[in-house]
Amino acid sequence: MAEPKELPQFPEPYWRDNIDFPSFPKLEESIKADVGIVGGGIVGITAAYLLSKQNVKVALIDAGVILNGTTGHTTAKITAQHDIIYDEFIKHFGEDKTKLYFHAQMEAKAFIEKTIQELNIDCDFSEQDAVIYTNSDEYITQLENEKKAYDQLDIEGELTDSVSLQVPHKKALIMKNQAQFHPLKFLKVLAEESMKNGALIFENTTAIDVEYNKHPAIITREGHRIVCRYIIEASHFPFYDGQGFYPTRMYAERAYALAIKAKKKFPGGMYISAETPTRSLRSAMLDGEEVWIIVGEKHKTGQGKSTIEHYQALLDFAEEHLGIEEVLYRWSTQDLTTLDKLPYIGRVSEAEEAVFVATGFRKWGMSNGIVAAKILTDLISEKNSPYADLYTPSRFQADPSLRKFVRTNADVAKHLIKGKLEFTDNNIKALSADEATVTRINGKRTGVYKDKEDKYHAVDTTCTHMGCEVEWNSGERTWDCPCHGSRFSYTGEVMEGPAKRPLEQVDLEK
């Protein structure tokens, strides 16, 4: 019998390995710029590149290091096939708006191709067909209806009973002429080109607020200001709400990924299952060898079973259907979904003329991130964008948004109350190394993690955003909020918003 394959001990995304990233300083003083950008992922870096080409003075900051957030934990498919979505969009938004959505995605793909050629970027770009497959009779009708939507929208596609992927399936819907790439290799060059054009980039610089005087200013945690004409919030979750009420209009989900060497050769294409738990598959290259990237197991952040079990489920799937030779990497990602599944791209609220936001890409940030950068660049440059009205954050569709608004916020209330009423009095002395528990210390709900060196790290589990109680994420060694998706390190530092302040540390000696 073959030895069971083990997961890597620590999460690390495939994308960041073997790339020589430049490092950037921390912002140590107040500065001025035409446009201040918060967030060093695909939206922020692409917007910096586009604006700097127009001789706009750009200052970009990131709370951590650039390209280490959601963009660094992606599947990196450049596709307009965003699950089974077009039949639904036609019903909710109409044919014209749905066609705009598709065209926006394909323009993003064309932009990536053109930029690769112009800058001679080696980023493993390849054309691939995108495929939704199902092995469930329940989803066959949905795929048939989606193919009708493709035909209505003039999308080149094919409904088939068989594809090359050797995973059980009864029906598959193919979208032709899509692509995949290595996003960090691509964006690294765009960051370098932006700096050549005069853009300033700062790392380990956290934005906490926006204030207005004559011009808007980004306020950092250290109290420095970036005074500018316009601000772009490209920080995944908006750090500044501007009365847009984003925590009530989006929910956070986590998904998990493995990169493996498999016994079977990848057949070409990019695949995603229609049914849940989701299985998304594509290939990539590592040191001249083919690897499989397998993603799935989504769930609301801070909710559900132990997160390490999701990795194990992907491992079991890969072993059963592909045969594993080696597990190379594991990582997870967090995606934000809006009430109507369309991203919010534009002015943060109707009252704000100078602050722009891009958020809520679901799992499809590669194409939507480029779309966002282009829309925001057009708005700042006072050019007409054919897509601005479609994505505007000020929209609120009664169907299906109103029902989802009620359901999403009822879920938040449930977890807020549940955390407050929960009684726990676990003994921290029973913890083994690399384990955590929730207990009560001096009457306070406290999270305690015991590290590899048997040192204890204790934090108040009350999320600093809106007071929900965080839960332990064993797969990532983080404290995650089930209400709005904030995530904290085991020492309490903010890893993902909307929270701005760290969890309060608890002294176990008292």
N, C-alpha and C positions, 0 to 999 in steps of 0.2 A: 504494500500500500504506500502511495506517495505521501511524503511529509506535508502536513498542512502549511500553507503559505502564511507568513506573518506580515502584519502591517508595519510600516516604518514607525518607529517610536514617537517621532515628533512630526507634526504637519509641516509640509513645505511644498509650495506649488512647483510644478515642472517648469513653468515659464521663467522663473527668476534664476534658475541654475545656469552656470556657465556663461553669464553675460556680465560684461564689465560695465557696471553703471557708474556714471559720474556722481560725485557727492556734492551737495550744495550746503551753503552756510545757513545758520539760523538767523532770522531777522533780529537785529540787535538795536535798531533805531527806527524812528518814524520816517516814512518816505512818501513821495508823491508819484503817481502814475496816472495815465489816462484810463486804464482799465485794471482793476484788481481782480485776480482770479483765485478762488479758494478751492483747492483740490487738484492733485497732480496725477489724474487718471486720463482716460481717453478723451473726455470732454475738455478738461482744463488744458491739456497739452495741445490738443488739436486747435482749440480756440486761440491759445497763445501763438501758435504757428501762423494761423490765418490772419490774426490781427497784426502781428509783428511784420508780416509781409506788406502790410499797408502803412508801415511806419508809425503804428500806434504803440505808445510806450506801455508795456505790460509788466506787471509784477504778479508772480504766481507764488502762492504759499501752500504747503501741505503740512498737516499735523504730524505726519510721520516722514517716511521717505517716499519720493515719487514712484508711481507705478507699483506700489505694494498693497493697494487697496483692492477694490472689486475688480479693476482691470487686470491686476496681477493674479487673480484667482478665477479666471474665466474659462470657458470652453473654447472661445476664440473662433466661433463660426461667423462668417460674414454672409448672412442670409436674410431673405425676406420671409422665409417659412418659419413663423413664430408660433409653433404648435398649430392646433386646429383653431384658426382665428378669423379667417376671412368671411366665412358664412355668418359668424356671430357679428362681426363688424358691419356687414351689409345690413343686417336686421336692426342694429342699434344706431348706426350713423348714416346709413344710406350708401348707395353705390359710389357716388362722386367722392365722398370723403375717404371711403375705403380704398379707392383707387389711388388717391393722394398718398395714403399711408404706404402702399406698395411701392409707388414711384419714389418716395423719399428713401426707402430702404435700398432700392436699386441704384439711386444716385449716390448713396453712401458707398456702396461697393465700387462704383465707377470712380469715385474720388480716391479711394484707397489704391486702386489699380493705377490711376494716373499719377498719383504722388510717388508710388513705388518706382515708376518709370522715370519721372522727373529727377528724383533724388538718388536713383540707382540703389534702392534699399534691398538688401538681402534679408528677407523675413519669411521665407518658406511659404510664400503665397502660392496657392494652387486652386484652379477651378474644380469644383466638385458639385455633384447633384446633392440636393438636400432631400431627405426621405423621412416621412412619418409612417411608422409601421404599426400594425396591431395583430395580436393573436387572439383577440376577444371579439365575439360576434356583436357585442354591445357597441363597439366602435366602428364597425364596418359601415353602418348607415351614416355615421358622422363623417367618415372619410369620403363617402359618395357625395354627400351634400357639400363638403369642402371642395371637391373637384368641380361641382357645378358652379361654385363661387369663383374658382380659378377661371373657368370658361367665361363667366360673366365679366370678369375683370381683365380678360386677355392675358392671363398668366400662363406661361408655358409649363404644362405639367402632364403627368401621366398617372392613371390609376392602374395598378397591376396586382396580380396574385402572388408574384414572386420577385424577390430582389436577391442580390448576391450575399447579403449578410446571413451567416449561418446561425441565426437565432430564430426560434419558432415564430412564424407569422402567417397570417391568412390573407392579409391585404396590405398594400402600401401605396402611399401617395407621394409622387416624386415632383419636386420643383427643380426645373433645369437651371443650369448656368449660375450656380451659387459658388461660394468660395470659402477657403479657410486660410489662416496665416498665423504667424507668431507675433502677437500684438506688441510685446515689449521691444522686440527688435525694430519694429516699425516706429513705435512712439519714441524710442530712444533717439532716433535720428531727427524726428520732429522737434524734440526738446533741444537738441544741439543746434538745429537750424534756427529755432526761436532765439536762442542766446546770441547767435551770430547776427541776428536782426535787432539785437538790443534788449531782448526780454530779460528780466531778472527773475531768478528762481530761488526760493528759500525752502528748506526742509525743517522739520521739527519745530514748526511755527503754527500754533493752534489759533484759529479765529474763534472768537466767542460771541461777537455782536457786531452790529452796524449802528453807527450814530451819524446824525446829520448836523452839519453847520452850514457853510456855504455849499460844500460838496459832501457827498457821502464818504464815510471812512470805515474801513475794516479795523476792528479792535482786536488785538491779539491777547492771549492770556497774560503776557508780561506787561500789557498796557501800551504797547507800541501801536501806531496807526499807519495805515496805508490810505492816504487821502487820494481820491480818484473821481473821475467823472462817472464811471460805471463800475458795477460789481457783478461778477459772475459767480454764483454758488454752484460749484461742480464737485461738491463734497459728499456725494452719494445721498446722505440725508441733509436737508438744508439746515445749516447752523443758525440761520436767521429766518424766522417764520414770516415776518412782515404781515401778520394777520391773515396769512394764507391758510392757516389751520391744517398744515400738512400732517401732523401726527394723527388726525382724525380721518384723513383721506387716503392713507396708505397703510399697508401692513408689510411686515418683514418676514421673509422665509429663508431658511438655510437649505443648501444642497451640498452634496459631498462628491469628491472626485478621487479617482485613482489613475495613475499612469503605470502601465504594466508592459512587460514583454510577454507575448502570448505564443502558444504553440501554433495557433492558426495565423495565417497571413491576412492582413486587413484587405477587404475586397474593393476598397475605393468607395467614395461617397461620405456623407455625414448623416447620421441616423438618430431618430428620437422616437420612443414609443408613445403611442396615443394614450395608453392606460397608465395608471399609477400602481405601484411606485415607478416613477419615470426611470427610463434607461436611455441615456444619450451617449452616442459613441462616435469617435472620429480617430484619425491617426495623426501622428506627429513623428518627427525624426529626432534622435538623440545620438550624437557621435556616429552618424552614418547608419544607425540602426532604426528600424521601425518600432514605434511603441503605440499602444492603444491608450486612449484617454476615455474613461468611462465615468459618467456623471449621473447622479440621480438622488432619490431618497429625500425629496424636499419635505419640509415641515415648518410650521411657524416657529420663529425664533423663541427659545426659552420654553418651548412646550414639547411634550411627547417623551419618548423613551430615551435612554442613555444614548448620547450621540455616537459613541463608539460602535453601537450596534448597527448604525446606518453604514458605516465603513465596512463592517463585516458582511452586511447584506450585499454590497457591491462586490466584495471579494468572493462570496459564494456564487454570485451570478457569473462572474468572470471565469471562475474555476470550472463551473458546470458547462458553459457554452463555448469558451475560448481555449481553456487550458492555460494555466499561468506558469510561466518559467521564472519570472521574478517580479516582485512588486517594487517599483522604483520610487514612487512619490504618493503621498496622500495629502489632500487639502480640502477645505470647505470654502463656501462663498455665501454671501448674503445678498439677496435681491429684494427690491422694494416694488410692490405692485399697487397701482392706483385702483380706484374704485371701478373705472371702466376699462382698464387694461391699456389705455393709451398713456404714454409718458406725459409728465408735466414739463413743458419747455417754454420759457418766456418770462415775462415780468412776474416777480414773486407774488404780487397781488395787483389788483387794478389801481390801487392808490400809489403804487411805487413805480416811478418812471425810470429809475437808475439802477435798480437791483434786479438781476435776472437769475433764474434757477433752471436746473436740468436734473430731473430725478424721476424715479418710478419706471425703470426700463424693463421690469420683470427679469427674465433671463437673457434678454437680447440687447445687451449694452454695446456690442461692437458696432452694429449698424446704427442703432439709435443714438449712440454716443457721437458718432460722426454727424448724424442729422442734427443733433442738439448744437454742436459746435458751429455748424453752418448757419442754423437759424439765428443763434445769438449773435454771431458775427454780423449777419445781415441787419439785425435790429439795431445793433450798436453803430453800424456804418450807415444807418438810415437808408438801407436798400429794401426793396420789396422781397419778401420770402413767400413763395406759394404755400408753404406749410405752417406758417406762424399761427394762423387761426385754428387749424386742426389740433395743434398741440397746446394751445394756450392754457395755462393753469387756472384761469378764471372760469373755465367752463364747468358746468355741473349738469350732467344729463340725468334726468329723473329715472330713466330706465337704462341700465340697471343700477345706477349709482346710489340712488336713495335707499334701496333695500340693502345694498352692501354697506352703506354708511351706518345704518342702524345695526346690522349684524356685526360689523367690525368693531364698533364701539361698545356693543354689548359684550363682546368677547374681552375687550380691555377691562371693562367694569368687573366681569367675572373673575379675572385673574388678579385684579387689584384687591378685591374683597377676599378671595381665597387665600392670598399670601398673608393678609393681615390676621385672618382667623386661624391659620395653621399653627398647631402646637408641635413643637419639636424640642427635644432635650437630649440629643445624641451625645455620647461620650467621645470627645475628641482624642482621648488617649487610645481609643480602639482603632484609630486611623493607621493604615499602612502608608509607606512612602508613595507619593504620587496619587493620593486619594484626598477627597474633600467631603465635607458634610455640612449640614446646616444645624445649628443648635441655638440655645439661648444663653447669652452671657450678660449678667447684670440686667436681665429682663429684656434685652434687645435681641432680635433675630440676627444671628451672626453666621457668616460663611467662613469656614476654616479649611485651608488647604495645607497639606503636609508635603513638602517638596522632596526631591531625591536625597537631599542631605539631612532629612528629618527635621527641617526647620518649619515652624508653623507660620502661616500668613492668614490673618483674620481681618475681615471687613464687615461693616454694617451692610446688610443685604438690601437696604432700601435704595432703589434706583434714584439717582439725583435728578432725573428728568421730571417725572410726575408721581413718584412715590410708590410705584409697584415694587414687588419683591423679586429680586433676581434669582435665577436657578443655576446650578452648576452644569457646565458643559464639559463632560469628561474627555471628549474627543479633541478639544482645542485648549483645554485647561483655562477656561474663561467663565465669568459670571455673566449670564445672558438675561435680558429683561423680556418677559413674555408679552408685555403690553405694546411697546413701540420699537423693540428690536435693539435697544442700546446694549453694548457689550463692553465688558471691563476685564482687564487682566486679573490674575489671581492676587495681585497686590493692590487692585482697585483702580488702576489707571484706565481712562476712557480709550477704548479701541475702536468703537463705532458709535455714532450719534443715533438719536438726537441729544443724548445727555452731553453736557459740556463740562461738568465737574466730576472728579473721581469719587469713587465710593469712599466713605470715611473708614480709615483704618482703626482697628480695635486692638488695644493693648491687653494681651492675655495675662500680663503680670499683675494687673490690678485686681 
